[in-house]
Amino acid sequence: MFFEDLTRDLAAVLESAAVAVTTIAATGRKDSALAGVDVAIDVDERAKALDVRVGRTFELPVDGVTITAKTNQRGDVSADVEARGLIAGLDVVAEKLTKEMNDATFGAKYALDAIGITADGSVGGGDAIEASAAFAIDDDTAVGAKATVTPSSGAVTEWSLAAHRRDGPTTLSAAVTDGGNTISVGWVSELDANTKAGMETKLQTGGESAKLSYSLGVAKKLQSGDTMRVVYTSHGDTDVTYTTELCEGATATACLRLASKGHHYKTGFALSMGQ
């Protein structure tokens, strides 16, 4: 149990649709010559910006250690290194490693029984570290805290608190984020074996006046095996996400956002192959 797990179920239902971009991703099959190769292409809504990313993952002789070499259409080269399970419960990741190391990030996750601890930092962020801890009180109840800590000054910023409680098919969650300026309360429930519904209400108090907003969502697996999510927000936007398996190893996702203000819409599309 880690901090991000406290609201994961609710976030999965209320996640915003990936609009204004088309993404094509392909992964080489394990039994092919392209095993370990990943290719991703993003095109913006006006087809003017193209982002291409290519990666190749190599497994080292040491169990749990992998290196992924990456490049893009600009010729930038970087590497990610992952070491998982070298010490029981500990995973360490270093990403965006380059010759200059300007954008390099480092992270660690440690799980011990009912406690999950994480720490993340970056070269560009100085000595600031984002740390979190979560504690599972029992099988149905957990609490956690997250904050950005600067060891050199002792300053603590961007702190958050969260908790969830599972009661049968329903999970209740609450969070205080943005240093206490935002309070969120939500629930997600399994209506049946193929349907989930969720709602979240947020109260923001950091500005000149308090702002209250909410989101409603339903996710359903259809008889065909396809999945569909519909999310409505108090801003008047309605997101629809539809995912279908085109054939074995190929999945397509279509997204649509309908905005009540201006009566306009945005679309998005993603194709994943070789998964």
VENRAPE-V236467 format. One record per residue. NEAR is the number of other ideal C-beta (glycine too) atoms within 12 Angstrom. Layout:
near->{NEAR NEAR}
//
This chain:
near->{33 33 37 27 28 40 36 24 31 38 28 23 37 36 25 26 34 25 29 24 27 28 30 26 29 26 25 22 18 15 10 13 10 19 16 23 26 28 27 28 26 26 22 18 21 11 12 11 15 19 21 23 27 28 28 24 24 20 19 16 9 15 12 19 22 27 24 28 23 30 21 21 17 13 11 21 20 28 26 30 30 29 24 24 18 19 15 12 19 22 28 26 28 28 25 26 26 23 12 13 17 15 21 24 27 29 29 28 31 26 25 18 13 20 23 31 29 31 29 29 25 23 19 16 20 15 18 25 28 30 31 34 32 35 26 26 18 13 12 17 22 33 29 37 30 34 29 27 26 19 15 10 12 11 17 20 20 24 26 33 27 36 30 38 25 26 16 12 19 22 33 29 39 29 33 29 28 23 20 19 20 28 27 33 28 36 32 36 25 23 18 13 10 18 22 31 31 37 29 35 25 30 25 21 18 17 11 7 9 14 18 18 24 23 34 26 36 29 34 26 22 16 10 13 14 21 27 29 36 30 36 29 27 19 21 18 28 29 35 30 34 27 29 22 21 18 13 10 20 21 27 26 32 27 32 27 31 24 19 15 13 12 10 16 21 25 24 29 29 31 28 25 26 25 20}
//
